């Protein structure tokens, strides 16, 4: 117990009126992820009453906008979740001298703890049944044989999926990143509401493959021998974040809970650290060096375009799946016989492919400050206008690409 109390000096001691024994934690994680930590905390502090509230980022921010909210702590892997609270000075202060370094775009009142990584989760039984190879990277998922055998969770609802999408956009650039995402979209069977539902669908054999974070993958690997996972090569390590929130009836256990999160015992039970601690053959530092990109994501860029990326994915991929499936199935069939195309048909094919893989928002559009820090809320009039505009433009592009593909196929007997 001494080691847990030793972390208490990390925090400044703000004056709080009538502290309670109730502790309310708001998180974007599934409750099962925090259950072991909550259980440990209750053993250390038996008088505490801990309640975990699970919300996606948008609904969590709505909850925190209420003046009478009773949230004490926020835990998330999404840096954008904390930014509105930082801007509005809604977080309790921490002692700057002792806390761990966080990206400079966040705040000294937001602490990073533990890490997570993402990769591909797959069902070996499903792959064997459908004679599919195990993919080695996300880029493999654009191959025709994965058509409707893959799925992804929505970045609008899953903060870690949003960071996966951002990793693609930052690694390949805005134009090529969306080109890759639209090709993956052409093979998607569905866009799931959460990383949990995606992992569940894979474990049940409803889908073959999907990108998930390791905390879900390891849970299902332990339960099912036919489920496997590999980290995405050279992807970033993603820190978790925790902050204490101002409210009028703060819990007396807030700083104690955060101290537990920062304890060595708790940190070594988190995802990558836990896996490596259980395998003496793997050197942790060597594994991280060989597996992950040492450069972190650009959090300033993430913050600036978070709303844009999430809404754009919803309107141009989630809402267009039937059309994306249709056009990419046609394009793959044409590409398989591309040596039989006439010069004009080849030009039409390239144009159709361009239409099916081009974002309605260009690289030049990104400079327009109207898209910077776009609100997450769908009922915002400006957001609603943009969403309809992007959805309509993408639908028109896909319709034109489908028409061109049919024209090529119908005009070439070798393709029929």
C-alpha positions in Angstrom: 0.0 0.0 0.0 2.9 2.3 0.7 3.8 2.4 -3.0 0.4 3.5 -4.0 0.4 6.3 -1.4 3.8 7.4 -2.6 2.3 8.7 -5.8 0.0 11.2 -4.0 2.7 13.9 -4.1 2.2 14.0 -7.9 -0.9 16.2 -7.4 -1.5 19.6 -6.2 -4.2 19.8 -3.5 -7.1 22.0 -4.7 -9.7 23.0 -2.2 -12.8 20.9 -2.9 -16.2 21.3 -1.2 -17.7 18.4 0.6 -15.7 15.5 -1.0 -17.7 12.2 -1.3 -16.8 8.6 -1.2 -18.3 8.0 -4.6 -15.9 8.0 -7.5 -17.2 8.3 -11.1 -14.9 7.5 -14.0 -15.8 8.4 -17.6 -14.0 6.4 -20.2 -14.0 5.5 -23.9 -12.6 2.1 -23.0 -14.9 -0.9 -22.5 -15.7 -1.5 -18.8 -14.0 -4.8 -18.9 -10.6 -3.1 -19.6 -10.9 -1.1 -16.3 -12.5 -3.8 -14.2 -9.1 -5.2 -12.9 -8.0 -1.7 -11.9 -11.3 -1.0 -10.2 -11.1 -4.3 -8.3 -7.6 -3.5 -7.2 -8.6 0.0 -6.1 -11.5 -1.2 -4.0 -9.2 -3.6 -2.2 -6.9 -0.7 -1.4 -9.8 1.6 -0.5 -12.7 -0.5 0.7 -14.8 2.6 1.5 -14.8 3.8 -2.0 -17.8 3.4 -4.4 -16.5 3.4 -8.0 -18.8 3.7 -11.0 -17.5 3.5 -14.5 -19.4 5.3 -17.3 -18.6 4.2 -20.9 -19.2 6.7 -23.6 -17.9 7.5 -27.0 -16.1 10.8 -27.4 -19.1 12.8 -28.7 -21.6 11.8 -26.0 -18.9 12.0 -23.3 -18.3 15.6 -24.2 -22.0 16.3 -24.1 -22.2 14.9 -20.7 -19.3 17.0 -19.5 -20.9 20.2 -20.9 -23.6 19.9 -18.2 -22.8 22.2 -15.3 -24.1 19.7 -12.7 -22.1 16.7 -14.0 -20.5 14.4 -11.3 -17.6 13.1 -13.4 -14.3 12.9 -11.4 -11.9 11.2 -13.8 -11.6 10.8 -17.6 -9.6 7.9 -19.1 -9.1 7.6 -22.9 -6.6 7.0 -25.7 -8.0 10.0 -27.6 -6.1 13.2 -27.1 -8.9 15.1 -28.8 -11.3 14.1 -26.0 -9.3 16.3 -23.6 -8.8 19.4 -25.7 -12.2 21.1 -25.2 -11.7 20.6 -21.4 -8.2 22.0 -21.6 -9.5 25.0 -23.6 -12.3 25.7 -21.1 -10.1 25.1 -18.0 -12.3 22.2 -16.8 -9.4 20.1 -15.5 -7.9 20.0 -12.0 -4.2 21.0 -11.7 -1.4 18.6 -11.2 2.1 19.1 -9.9 4.2 20.0 -13.0 7.4 18.9 -11.5 6.6 15.2 -11.1 4.1 14.2 -13.8 5.1 12.3 -16.9 5.7 14.1 -20.1 2.7 14.3 -22.4 2.7 15.6 -26.0 3.1 19.4 -25.9 -0.3 19.8 -27.6 -2.1 18.4 -24.6 -1.7 19.9 -21.1 0.2 19.5 -17.9 -3.1 18.5 -16.4 -3.3 15.4 -18.6 -1.1 12.5 -17.7 -0.1 9.7 -20.1 0.1 6.2 -18.7 0.7 2.8 -20.3 0.6 2.2 -24.0 -1.5 0.4 -26.6 -0.7 -0.7 -30.1 -2.9 -1.7 -33.0 -2.8 -4.4 -35.7 -4.9 -7.0 -37.4 -7.1 -9.6 -35.6 -8.3 -12.6 -37.6 -10.1 -15.9 -37.2 -8.0 -18.8 -38.5 -11.1 -21.1 -38.9 -12.7 -18.4 -41.1 -9.6 -17.9 -43.2 -9.1 -21.6 -43.7 -12.7 -22.1 -44.7 -12.6 -19.4 -47.3 -9.0 -20.2 -48.4 -7.7 -16.8 -47.5 -4.1 -16.0 -46.6 -3.2 -14.2 -43.4 -2.6 -10.5 -44.2 0.7 -9.0 -43.1 -0.4 -5.4 -43.0 -3.4 -3.1 -43.5 -2.4 -2.5 -47.1 -2.9 -6.2 -47.9 -6.6 -5.7 -47.2 -7.1 -3.9 -50.6 -6.5 -7.2 -52.4 -9.5 -8.6 -54.3 -9.6 -11.9 -52.5 -10.6 -10.1 -49.2 -13.8 -8.8 -50.8 -16.4 -8.6 -48.0 -14.3 -10.7 -45.6 -13.1 -7.7 -43.6 -14.6 -5.1 -41.3 -13.6 -2.1 -39.3 -15.0 -0.1 -36.4 -16.2 3.5 -37.0 -13.6 6.2 -36.2 -16.5 8.4 -35.2 -17.4 6.0 -32.4 -14.0 4.5 -31.6 -11.1 6.8 -30.6 -8.5 4.1 -31.3 -9.8 3.5 -34.8 -9.6 7.3 -35.4 -5.9 7.1 -34.5 -5.5 4.2 -36.8 -7.0 6.2 -39.6 -4.8 9.2 -38.7 -1.8 6.9 -38.8 -2.6 6.0 -42.4 -3.2 9.6 -43.4 0.1 10.8 -41.8 2.1 7.9 -43.1 0.8 8.0 -46.7 -0.3 11.6 -46.9 -3.8 13.0 -47.3 -4.4 12.0 -50.9 -2.8 8.6 -50.9 -4.1 7.8 -47.4 -7.7 8.3 -48.5 -7.0 6.4 -51.7 -5.9 3.4 -49.6 -8.9 3.8 -47.2 -11.4 3.8 -50.1 -9.8 0.7 -51.6 -10.1 -1.0 -48.2 -13.7 0.3 -48.0 -14.4 -1.5 -51.2 -13.7 -4.8 -49.5 -15.6 -4.1 -46.2 -18.5 -6.2 -45.3 -19.5 -3.7 -42.6 -18.5 -0.8 -40.4 -19.0 -1.8 -36.8 -20.2 0.5 -34.0 -17.2 -0.3 -31.8 -13.9 -2.1 -31.5 -15.6 -4.5 -29.1 -18.3 -5.4 -31.6 -15.7 -5.9 -34.3 -13.6 -8.2 -32.1 -16.7 -10.1 -31.2 -17.8 -10.5 -34.8 -14.3 -11.9 -35.7 -14.3 -14.3 -32.8 -17.7 -15.6 -33.7 -16.7 -16.2 -37.3 -19.1 -13.6 -38.8 -16.1 -11.8 -40.4 -12.6 -12.9 -41.1 -10.3 -9.9 -40.4 -10.3 -6.5 -38.8 -7.9 -3.8 -37.4 -8.2 -3.6 -33.6 -6.1 -2.4 -30.6 -4.2 -5.0 -28.6 -6.3 -4.8 -25.5 -9.2 -6.4 -27.4 -7.1 -8.8 -29.4 -5.4 -10.2 -26.3 -8.7 -10.8 -24.6 -10.1 -12.8 -27.5 -6.8 -14.7 -28.0 -7.0 -15.9 -24.5 -10.5 -17.1 -25.0 -10.3 -18.7 -28.4 -7.3 -20.6 -29.8 -8.4 -20.0 -33.4 -8.1 -16.2 -33.0 -4.8 -14.6 -33.7 -3.3 -11.1 -33.8 -0.2 -9.3 -35.1 0.8 -5.7 -34.7 0.8 -3.4 -37.7 4.4 -3.0 -38.8 5.9 0.3 -37.8 2.7 1.7 -36.3 2.9 4.1 -33.4 2.6 3.3 -29.7 -0.5 5.0 -28.4 -0.5 6.3 -24.9 -3.5 6.2 -22.6 -4.5 9.5 -20.9 -6.1 10.4 -17.6 -7.2 13.7 -16.2 -9.1 14.9 -13.1 -12.2 16.9 -13.8 -13.6 19.9 -11.9 -17.0 19.4 -10.4 -18.9 20.8 -7.3 -18.9 17.5 -5.3 -15.5 16.0 -6.0 -14.6 12.5 -4.7 -12.1 12.2 -1.9 -10.6 9.2 -3.9 -9.8 11.0 -7.2 -6.1 11.5 -6.7 -5.8 8.0 -5.1 -7.2 6.4 -8.2 -5.0 8.3 -10.6 -2.0 7.4 -8.3 -2.9 3.7 -8.8 -3.0 4.1 -12.5 0.6 5.5 -12.4 1.9 2.8 -10.1 4.5 0.4 -11.5 2.3 -2.6 -10.7 -0.6 -1.2 -12.7 1.5 -0.1 -15.6 3.0 -3.5 -16.1 -0.5 -5.0 -16.3 -1.4 -2.9 -19.3 -1.5 -4.4 -22.8 2.0 -4.5 -24.4 3.8 -4.4 -21.0 1.7 -7.3 -19.7 2.3 -9.4 -22.8 6.1 -8.9 -22.7 6.2 -9.5 -18.9 4.7 -12.9 -19.5 7.3 -13.9 -22.1 10.9 -14.0 -20.8 12.2 -14.7 -24.3 11.3 -11.2 -25.5 13.3 -8.2 -24.6 10.7 -5.4 -24.2 12.9 -2.5 -25.6 14.0 -4.7 -28.6 10.4 -5.7 -29.3 9.2 -2.1 -29.3 12.1 -1.0 -31.4 11.5 -3.7 -34.1 7.7 -3.5 -34.0 6.7 0.2 -33.6 7.5 3.5 -35.2 9.6 5.5 -32.7 8.0 8.7 -34.0 4.6 9.5 -32.5 1.7 10.8 -34.4 1.4 14.6 -34.9 -1.1 15.4 -32.2 -1.5 19.0 -33.4 -2.6 17.8 -36.8 -4.9 15.3 -35.2 -6.6 18.0 -33.0 -7.0 20.3 -36.0 -8.8 17.8 -38.3 -10.3 15.3 -35.9 -13.9 16.3 -36.6 -13.2 16.5 -40.4 -11.7 13.0 -40.6 -14.5 11.4 -38.5 -17.3 13.0 -40.4 -15.6 12.4 -43.8 -15.2 8.7 -43.0 -18.8 8.4 -42.1 -20.1 10.1 -45.2 -17.8 8.7 -47.8 -17.2 5.2 -46.5 -19.7 4.1 -43.8 -22.7 5.6 -45.7 -21.4 4.4 -49.1 -20.5 0.7 -48.5 -22.9 -0.8 -51.1 -21.6 1.5 -53.8 -17.9 1.1 -52.7 -18.4 -2.7 -52.8 -19.9 -2.6 -56.2 -17.4 -0.3 -57.9 -14.3 -2.0 -56.5 -15.6 -5.4 -57.4 -16.1 -4.1 -61.0 -12.7 -2.4 -61.0 -10.9 -5.5 -59.7 -12.5 -7.7 -62.4 -11.5 -5.2 -65.1 -7.9 -4.9 -63.7 -7.6 -8.7 -63.9 -7.9 -8.4 -67.7 -6.4 -5.0 -68.2 -4.2 -6.3 -71.0 -7.3 -6.8 -73.1 -8.5 -3.2 -72.8 -8.4 -0.8 -75.7 -6.6 2.5 -75.2 -9.9 4.4 -74.5 -11.1 1.6 -72.2 -7.8 1.8 -70.3 -8.2 5.6 -69.9 -11.8 5.1 -68.7 -10.6 2.5 -66.2 -8.0 4.9 -64.8 -10.6 7.6 -64.5 -13.1 5.3 -62.8 -10.4 4.2 -60.4 -9.6 7.8 -59.6 -13.2 8.7 -59.0 -13.6 5.8 -56.6 -10.5 6.6 -54.6 -10.6 10.4 -54.3 -11.7 12.3 -51.2 -14.2 15.1 -51.7 -11.8 17.2 -49.6 -8.6 18.0 -51.4 -5.2 18.7 -49.9 -5.8 22.4 -50.7 -9.1 22.4 -49.0 -7.3 21.4 -45.8 -5.8 24.9 -45.6 -9.3 26.4 -45.3 -9.7 27.2 -41.6 -13.4 26.5 -41.8 -12.5 22.8 -41.6 -10.2 23.3 -38.6 -11.5 21.8 -35.3 -14.8 21.0 -36.9 -17.3 20.1 -34.1 -18.1 16.4 -33.6 -21.8 17.0 -33.0 -23.9 16.0 -36.0 -26.7 18.4 -35.1 -24.4 21.4 -35.6 -25.9 23.3 -38.7 -22.5 23.8 -40.3 -21.4 20.2 -39.7 -24.8 19.0 -41.2 -24.2 21.1 -44.3 -20.7 19.7 -44.8 -21.8 16.1 -44.2 -24.6 16.3 -46.8 -22.2 18.0 -49.3 -19.5 15.4 -48.9 -22.0 12.5 -49.0 -23.5 13.8 -52.2 -20.2 14.4 -53.9 -18.9 11.0 -53.1 -22.1 9.3 -54.2 -21.9 11.1 -57.5 -18.2 10.1 -58.0 -19.0 6.4 -57.2 -22.1 6.5 -59.5 -19.9 7.8 -62.4 -17.2 5.2 -61.7 -19.8 2.4 -61.7 -21.2 3.7 -65.0 -17.7 3.8 -66.6 -16.9 0.3 -65.4 -20.1 -1.1 -66.9 -19.3 0.7 -70.1 -15.9 -0.9 -70.3 -17.2 -4.4 -69.5 -20.2 -4.1 -71.9 -18.0 -2.8 -74.7 -15.4 -5.6 -74.4 -16.5 -9.2 -75.0 -13.2 -10.5 -73.4 -14.4 -9.1 -70.1 -17.9 -10.7 -70.2 
